[in-house]
């Protein structure tokens, strides 16, 4: 059944209060077994109440239909405050497409989510513009399954204080009322099968607003529960002050083919800090004192340019009890960080089985690639140039690291640095051209310090002109043991350095 809200008395003149009649149209879905399609024509609709969407509802709003929040609650939810659901048995089979959904956060500064979607499945949000949200999230997907967010525009965030971590799209679990306050029950249901594609995240241009702090992410966790099967693809993030994407207790994740322009940080996968007492409890509310990892993560073919004033371009950050597992970082471009940045292109800490391959890292102010506190890493085939720190840095008790076939050029620090009680490393067939030995003390194309069982083979270093010259091609500290080198090619440069 197709319903036009005008037939229920909606005016759309920007002055008339239209929420009650629009709600009457939406409520038809409750009485009709096959649901309804609700048509919202062009116009400006003043919403004096939250809109509640029931199962089997398809809303089609005209591109220039503007729905303006004129109250202090949510704009749209799929459940009423007194309703209670379990698992994915809430209002489901909902599609909302089109329209400008204006939270009006500059005038209505009471913090709420614009869309609060919980305990449902088969949810689609498509070709919508959501703008000027005060304090919270444009869309919170909480304890839902099979969710598609496609071709939407997330514009403008109003900082009401203390919410600099807010995401435009939050993927959350039914943990507690302080996580999701629209309705319950709080049975720890996570999100599964989430696709976010071809969306834009940035500023609205409204006076008093800014770009979203974060684009897509999570910031609450329960130990033993993961959000699973998450695809983030083809999105554009522009001038976000913090991370464009922040995974948190996510499993089976693909972040691919996105573009990040002038964002404070890029793509992050994080384990819950053990110091966070809220996020380290289990499903029974018992404090575990432990973290948990993100697992099976692919970060592929993203372009990250400018910014990096808040954190790293790609950041995989685990905990001792939450070591990130099975991570692939490949085919990404990270380039031209802001002058005030000091962060790395790619930083992995507490990771296990990590492959960093075929990335291009150019003109970042910190290290190009750095890894620590993990094991079984492959750093292979990357192209690195013009960095403010090391080309590749391995430190802090790493174990089993292969550094092969990388091209490193004009770096301010060492070309390859192995240090911090690293065990079992192979440095093979890398090409290094120009390190700033002339500017920094004890900087070398390859530097090994506090390492055990290291093989250095078939590497090539050639001095560059100007300041980017090293006095020695290779430094091996006396703190190292079982170091083997052979077949390296270091023309026109002195013998190895010694202590």
Secondary structure, 3 states (H helix, E strand, C coil): CEEEHHHHCCCCEEEEECHHHHHHHHCHHHHCCCCEEEEECCEEEEECCCEECCCCEEEEECCCEEEEECCCCCCEECCCCCCECCCCCCCCCEEEECCEEECCCCCCCCCECCEEEECCEEEEEECCEEEEEEECCCEEEECCEEEEEECCEEEEEECCCCCCCCEEEEEECCCCCCCCCCCECCCCCCCEEEEEECCEEECCCCCCCECCCEEEECCCCCECCCEEEEEEECCEEECCCCEEEEEECEEEEEEECCEEECCCEEEEEECCCCCCCCCCEECCCCECCCCCCCEEEEEECCEEECCCCCCCCEEEECECCECEEEEEEECCEEECCCCCCCCCCEEEECEEEEEEECCEEECCCCCCEEEECCEEEEEECCEEEEECCCCEEEECCCEEEEEECCEEEEECCCCEEECCCEEEEEEECCEEEEECCCCCCCCCCEEECCEEEEEEECCEEECCCCCCCCCECEEECCCCEEEEEECCECCCCECCECC
